[in-house]
Amino acid sequence: MSDSPISHHDPTKEAGSKGGSVGGKDTGGDGAQDTVGSAEGEAASGPTDEATNQQKQQMEQQYQQMRRKMRVDQLRNMVKHKFMVLSGKGGVGKTTVATGIALSMARAGKRIGLLDIDITGPNVPKMLGVTDTDLHVEDGQIHPAIGPHGLKVISMAFLIDDPDKPIIWRGPIKLGAIQQFIGDVAWGELDALIIDFPPGTSDEPLTVAQTLPEMDGVVIVTTPQEVALLDARKSINFAKTLKLPVLGVVENMSGYTLHGVAKDANGEPIVDAQIEVKGPKDIMMKAETDGDGAWNVTLDIFKRGGGEESAIDMDVPFLGRLPFDPGFVTGGDDGVHRIIAEPDGPAGKAFEEVVTNLIEQLEAGEDTAINIL
């Protein structure tokens, strides 16, 4: 990793560590060569030595690129399925969905890797409670952090000393880091590698598609309202342009369910009855109680069904709906995902349905040839 763009995360530094630096953390390299020498040093070395050093650096870069390509080729054989999680816009819960899918699959006994490609805003380690992990580097390869249920995780967040410090990188350095995350990580054998992207359809997914052309496809995350659906349709068309299979659409934040128990004046439960519940704006909603008097009604906060309608209109699979659950907010802040905190709750069961449908699509074996324009 001597040509590592990952070691350049501090924009005030012109060069990163050579030979084994990960995120500016020294792993045993010799240090970057000083490109600003004194007049005496230039006179002593002469132009011939300078040319020789440049040739050595070029040879080293070519060698590292060759090793990375070999590792990517090996990755293709060791990872059964590889798919992207995309959204056309931010704020739809894409990372929450990506981590939930990964945890649900890992909980079911699958060997899963989760790659956080959001270089400037990495949040996956926070949601999984593994932010304090120090990545191990051996033989030029980065070993992933291990999360719940044995989930393997790689993210830029592991490589930043100060979480409040912005990563200010131009495109080529950022894309070089993405290539390293794919080619320089010791993923081992996996049933699936899930790649979480920043919002949009630009450099990051294009880079991954070019680096891993045998991609199984993409999962599109949206919320039900029309503004989000407009961008989700762009993501679907982006995948179709690259001839990437759309594995399906996930409708997130689809309804918020209220729960309660109906009781009479004496405090006894009202069983097997129909009751009315006053909702927002004094809207009356009907609910039925069970044998214990328990009832529930669902509020369509962000509308409902838009994701499924868009999937039908654009002839792609619909994987399922995920509820609006405040537990995702507290869980993300505490590092305990809803799948971990309440795996058999409504959100956990909804994720199980999404994963079941997703696995069916993965095993369908669609043609994954990619056309990069």
C-alpha positions as CSV (number, residue, x, y, z in Angstrom):
1,M,0.0,0.0,0.0
2,S,2.9,2.3,-0.6
3,D,0.9,4.4,-3.0
4,S,-1.9,4.6,-0.5
5,P,-4.2,7.6,-1.0
6,I,-5.7,6.6,2.3
7,S,-2.7,8.0,4.1
8,H,-3.4,11.4,2.6
9,H,-6.5,12.2,4.7
10,D,-4.8,15.4,6.1
11,P,-5.0,18.0,3.4
12,T,-2.2,20.0,5.0
13,K,0.2,17.2,4.2
14,E,1.6,16.7,0.7
15,A,2.5,13.1,1.1
16,G,1.5,10.1,3.3
17,S,3.4,7.4,4.9
18,K,5.2,4.9,2.6
19,G,5.1,1.1,2.9
20,G,2.3,0.5,5.4
21,S,0.3,3.5,6.5
22,V,-3.4,3.2,7.1
23,G,-5.2,6.5,7.6
24,G,-1.9,8.2,8.7
25,K,-1.3,5.5,11.3
26,D,2.2,4.0,11.1
27,T,2.2,0.3,10.5
28,G,5.9,-0.1,9.9
29,G,6.8,1.8,6.8
30,D,10.0,3.8,6.2
31,G,8.2,7.2,5.9
32,A,7.5,9.3,2.8
33,Q,10.5,10.6,0.9
34,D,11.1,14.3,1.4
35,T,10.5,16.0,-2.0
36,V,12.0,19.3,-0.8
37,G,15.7,19.0,-0.4
38,S,18.4,21.6,0.4
39,A,20.6,23.1,-2.3
40,E,23.5,21.0,-0.9
41,G,21.4,17.8,-1.1
42,E,20.4,18.5,-4.7
43,A,24.0,19.1,-5.7
44,A,25.2,15.9,-3.9
45,S,22.6,13.7,-5.5
46,G,22.5,15.2,-9.0
47,P,19.9,14.7,-11.7
48,T,20.8,11.1,-12.3
49,D,19.9,10.0,-8.7
50,E,16.7,12.0,-8.9
51,A,15.7,10.2,-12.1
52,T,16.6,6.9,-10.6
53,N,14.4,7.6,-7.5
54,Q,11.5,8.5,-9.7
55,Q,11.9,5.3,-11.7
56,K,11.9,3.3,-8.4
57,Q,8.8,5.1,-7.2
58,Q,7.0,4.3,-10.6
59,M,8.1,0.7,-10.4
60,E,6.8,0.4,-6.8
61,Q,3.5,1.9,-7.8
62,Q,3.1,-0.5,-10.7
63,Y,4.0,-3.4,-8.4
64,Q,1.4,-2.3,-5.9
65,Q,-1.2,-1.9,-8.6
66,M,-0.4,-5.4,-9.9
67,R,-0.8,-6.9,-6.4
68,R,-4.1,-5.1,-6.0
69,K,-5.4,-6.4,-9.3
70,M,-4.4,-9.9,-8.3
71,R,-6.2,-9.5,-5.0
72,V,-9.4,-8.2,-6.7
73,D,-9.3,-11.3,-9.0
74,Q,-9.0,-13.5,-5.9
75,L,-11.9,-11.6,-4.3
76,R,-14.1,-12.4,-7.2
77,N,-13.6,-16.1,-6.5
78,M,-13.9,-15.9,-2.7
79,V,-17.0,-13.8,-2.4
80,K,-20.2,-15.4,-3.6
81,H,-22.4,-12.3,-4.0
82,K,-21.5,-8.6,-4.2
83,F,-24.1,-5.9,-4.3
84,M,-24.5,-2.2,-3.8
85,V,-26.9,-0.3,-1.6
86,L,-27.8,3.1,-3.3
87,S,-30.2,6.0,-2.8
88,G,-30.8,8.9,-5.1
89,K,-30.8,11.4,-2.2
90,G,-29.7,11.6,1.4
91,G,-31.9,11.2,4.5
92,V,-33.8,8.1,3.4
93,G,-32.0,5.8,5.8
94,K,-29.8,4.1,3.3
95,T,-27.0,3.2,5.8
96,T,-29.5,2.1,8.3
97,V,-31.0,-0.3,5.7
98,A,-27.5,-1.5,4.6
99,T,-26.4,-2.3,8.1
100,G,-29.8,-3.9,8.8
101,I,-29.6,-6.1,5.8
102,A,-26.0,-7.1,6.7
103,L,-26.9,-7.9,10.3
104,S,-30.0,-9.9,9.3
105,M,-28.0,-12.0,6.9
106,A,-25.1,-12.5,9.4
107,R,-27.6,-13.4,12.1
108,A,-28.9,-16.1,9.8
109,G,-25.5,-17.7,9.7
110,K,-24.2,-16.1,6.5
111,R,-20.5,-14.8,6.2
112,I,-21.0,-11.1,5.5
113,G,-18.7,-8.2,4.7
114,L,-19.9,-4.6,4.9
115,L,-17.9,-2.0,3.0
116,D,-18.6,1.7,3.8
117,I,-17.7,3.6,0.6
118,D,-18.9,7.0,2.0
119,I,-15.4,8.5,2.3
120,T,-16.4,11.9,3.6
121,G,-19.3,10.9,5.9
122,P,-18.7,7.3,7.1
123,N,-21.3,6.2,9.7
124,V,-21.4,2.4,9.6
125,P,-19.0,1.8,12.5
126,K,-21.0,4.2,14.7
127,M,-24.2,2.3,14.0
128,L,-22.5,-1.0,14.7
129,G,-20.7,0.1,17.9
130,V,-17.2,-0.7,16.6
131,T,-15.8,2.9,16.3
132,D,-12.9,2.2,18.7
133,T,-11.5,-0.7,16.6
134,D,-7.9,-0.4,15.4
135,L,-7.5,-2.0,12.0
136,H,-4.7,-4.6,11.7
137,V,-2.4,-4.6,8.7
138,E,-0.4,-7.7,7.8
139,D,1.5,-8.5,4.5
140,G,0.2,-5.3,3.0
141,Q,-3.5,-6.2,3.6
142,I,-6.0,-4.5,5.9
143,H,-8.0,-6.9,8.1
144,P,-11.6,-5.8,8.7
145,A,-13.1,-4.9,12.0
146,I,-15.4,-7.6,13.4
147,G,-18.9,-6.5,14.3
148,P,-22.0,-8.2,15.8
149,H,-22.6,-11.8,14.5
150,G,-19.1,-11.9,13.0
151,L,-19.9,-9.1,10.5
152,K,-16.7,-7.9,8.8
153,V,-16.6,-4.1,8.4
154,I,-14.3,-1.6,6.6
155,S,-14.9,2.1,6.7
156,M,-13.0,5.3,6.4
157,A,-14.1,6.1,10.0
158,F,-11.5,3.6,11.3
159,L,-8.7,5.7,9.7
160,I,-9.6,9.1,11.0
161,D,-7.8,10.3,14.2
162,D,-10.2,13.2,14.7
163,P,-13.9,12.5,13.8
164,D,-14.6,16.2,13.7
165,K,-12.0,16.9,11.0
166,P,-13.4,17.0,7.5
167,I,-11.9,14.8,4.7
168,I,-11.1,17.3,1.9
169,W,-10.1,15.2,-1.0
170,R,-10.3,15.6,-4.8
171,G,-11.9,12.9,-6.9
172,P,-8.8,10.9,-7.9
173,I,-7.5,10.5,-4.3
174,K,-11.0,9.5,-3.1
175,L,-11.4,7.0,-5.8
176,G,-8.0,5.6,-5.2
177,A,-9.0,5.0,-1.6
178,I,-12.1,3.1,-2.8
179,Q,-9.9,0.9,-5.0
180,Q,-7.7,0.2,-1.9
181,F,-10.7,-0.7,0.2
182,I,-11.6,-3.3,-2.4
183,G,-8.2,-4.6,-3.4
184,D,-6.1,-4.2,-0.2
185,V,-8.6,-5.7,2.3
186,A,-8.3,-9.3,3.5
187,W,-12.0,-10.1,3.3
188,G,-11.6,-13.9,3.2
189,E,-14.5,-16.1,2.0
190,L,-17.8,-14.4,2.2
191,D,-21.4,-15.3,1.2
192,A,-22.0,-11.6,0.4
193,L,-20.1,-8.3,0.3
194,I,-22.5,-5.4,0.8
195,I,-21.3,-2.0,-0.3
196,D,-22.9,1.1,1.2
197,F,-22.5,4.3,-0.9
198,P,-23.0,8.0,-0.3
199,P,-26.2,9.4,-1.9
200,G,-26.2,9.9,-5.7
201,T,-25.1,8.2,-8.9
202,S,-21.6,9.5,-9.6
203,D,-17.9,8.6,-9.1
204,E,-18.2,6.1,-6.2
205,P,-20.6,3.5,-7.8
206,L,-18.9,3.9,-11.1
207,T,-15.5,3.2,-9.6
208,V,-16.8,0.0,-7.8
209,A,-18.6,-1.1,-11.0
210,Q,-15.3,-0.8,-12.9
211,T,-13.3,-2.5,-10.2
212,L,-15.7,-5.4,-9.5
213,P,-17.5,-6.0,-12.9
214,E,-19.1,-9.2,-11.6
215,M,-21.4,-7.2,-9.4
216,D,-24.7,-9.0,-8.7
217,G,-26.7,-5.8,-8.7
218,V,-28.0,-2.9,-6.6
219,V,-30.6,-2.4,-3.9
220,I,-32.4,1.0,-4.1
221,V,-33.5,2.6,-0.8
222,T,-36.3,5.2,-0.8
223,T,-38.9,6.7,1.4
224,P,-42.6,6.9,0.2
225,Q,-42.8,10.6,-0.5
226,E,-42.6,11.8,-4.1
227,V,-39.4,13.9,-3.7
228,A,-37.5,10.8,-2.6
229,L,-39.1,8.7,-5.3
230,L,-37.9,11.0,-8.1
231,D,-34.3,10.4,-7.0
232,A,-34.9,6.7,-6.5
233,R,-36.0,6.4,-10.1
234,K,-32.8,8.1,-11.2
235,S,-30.8,5.4,-9.3
236,I,-32.8,2.7,-11.0
237,N,-32.1,4.2,-14.4
238,F,-28.4,4.6,-13.4
239,A,-28.2,0.8,-12.7
240,K,-30.0,0.0,-16.0
241,T,-27.6,2.3,-17.9
242,L,-24.7,0.2,-16.5
243,K,-26.6,-3.0,-17.2
244,L,-26.5,-3.7,-13.5
245,P,-29.4,-5.8,-12.3
246,V,-31.7,-3.9,-9.9
247,L,-32.2,-6.5,-7.1
248,G,-35.1,-4.5,-5.7
249,V,-36.5,-1.4,-4.0
250,V,-36.8,-1.1,-0.3
251,E,-39.4,1.4,1.0
252,N,-38.0,2.8,4.3
253,M,-39.9,4.8,6.9
254,S,-43.2,3.3,5.7
255,G,-45.6,3.9,8.4
256,Y,-45.4,4.5,12.2
257,T,-47.3,2.0,14.3
258,L,-49.0,3.1,17.5
259,H,-49.7,0.4,20.2
260,G,-52.0,0.5,23.1
261,V,-54.4,-1.4,25.4
262,A,-58.1,-0.6,25.5
263,K,-59.7,-0.6,29.0
264,D,-63.1,0.1,30.4
265,A,-64.0,2.4,33.3
266,N,-63.1,-0.4,35.8
267,G,-59.7,-0.8,34.2
268,E,-60.6,-4.1,32.6
269,P,-59.3,-4.8,29.0
270,I,-61.8,-4.4,26.2
271,V,-61.4,-7.6,24.2
272,D,-62.3,-8.5,20.7
273,A,-63.9,-5.1,20.0
274,Q,-63.5,-2.3,17.5
275,I,-62.4,1.0,18.9
276,E,-61.6,4.4,17.5
277,V,-58.2,6.1,18.1
278,K,-57.7,9.9,17.6
279,G,-54.7,10.5,15.4
280,P,-52.9,13.7,14.2
281,K,-55.2,16.6,13.2
282,D,-58.0,14.8,15.2
283,I,-58.3,12.2,12.5
284,M,-60.2,9.2,13.9
285,M,-58.8,5.8,13.1
286,K,-60.4,2.4,13.7
287,A,-58.6,-0.5,15.4
288,E,-59.5,-3.9,16.7
289,T,-58.5,-5.2,20.1
290,D,-57.3,-8.7,20.7
291,G,-58.0,-11.1,23.6
292,D,-55.9,-8.9,25.9
293,G,-57.4,-5.6,24.8
294,A,-54.2,-4.7,22.8
295,W,-54.6,-2.7,19.6
296,N,-52.4,-1.0,17.0
297,V,-52.8,1.5,14.2
298,T,-50.3,2.6,11.6
299,L,-49.8,6.3,10.7
300,D,-48.5,6.9,7.2
301,I,-46.2,9.8,8.1
302,F,-44.4,9.9,4.8
303,K,-47.3,8.4,2.8
304,R,-47.2,4.7,1.9
305,G,-46.7,2.5,-1.1
306,G,-44.7,4.9,-3.3
307,G,-41.7,2.6,-3.3
308,E,-43.7,-0.4,-4.5
309,E,-45.5,1.7,-7.1
310,S,-42.2,3.0,-8.5
311,A,-40.8,-0.6,-8.6
312,I,-43.9,-1.8,-10.5
313,D,-43.7,1.2,-12.9
314,M,-40.0,0.6,-13.7
315,D,-40.3,-3.2,-13.8
316,V,-38.0,-4.0,-11.0
317,P,-38.6,-6.2,-7.9
318,F,-40.0,-4.7,-4.7
319,L,-38.2,-6.2,-1.6
320,G,-40.5,-4.9,1.1
321,R,-41.3,-2.1,3.6
322,L,-39.5,-1.1,6.7
323,P,-41.4,0.8,9.5
324,F,-40.7,4.2,10.8
325,D,-39.1,3.2,14.1
326,P,-37.7,5.7,16.6
327,G,-35.5,2.8,17.9
328,F,-33.3,3.2,14.8
329,V,-32.4,6.7,16.0
330,T,-31.4,5.7,19.5
331,G,-29.8,2.5,18.3
332,G,-27.7,4.4,15.7
333,D,-26.5,6.8,18.4
334,D,-25.8,4.1,20.9
335,G,-24.2,1.7,18.5
336,V,-26.8,-1.0,19.0
337,H,-28.7,-1.5,15.8
338,R,-32.4,-2.4,16.0
339,I,-31.7,-5.8,14.7
340,I,-29.4,-6.4,17.7
341,A,-31.6,-4.7,20.3
342,E,-34.9,-6.3,19.2
343,P,-34.3,-8.9,16.5
344,D,-37.8,-10.4,16.8
345,G,-39.6,-7.0,16.9
346,P,-41.6,-5.5,14.0
347,A,-38.4,-3.9,12.5
348,G,-36.5,-7.2,12.8
349,K,-39.3,-9.1,11.1
350,A,-39.5,-6.5,8.3
351,F,-35.8,-6.8,7.7
352,E,-36.2,-10.6,7.5
353,E,-38.8,-10.3,4.8
354,V,-36.6,-7.9,2.8
355,V,-33.6,-10.2,3.2
356,T,-35.7,-13.3,2.1
357,N,-36.8,-11.5,-1.0
358,L,-33.2,-10.2,-1.7
359,I,-31.7,-13.7,-1.4
360,E,-34.2,-14.9,-3.9
361,Q,-33.1,-12.3,-6.3
362,L,-29.4,-13.0,-5.7
363,E,-29.9,-16.7,-6.3
364,A,-31.8,-16.0,-9.5
365,G,-28.4,-15.7,-11.3
366,E,-29.2,-12.8,-13.6
367,D,-26.7,-11.7,-16.3
368,T,-24.3,-9.2,-14.6
369,A,-22.4,-7.9,-17.6
370,I,-21.7,-4.2,-17.1
371,N,-21.4,-1.5,-19.7
372,I,-19.3,1.5,-18.5
373,L,-20.0,4.5,-20.7
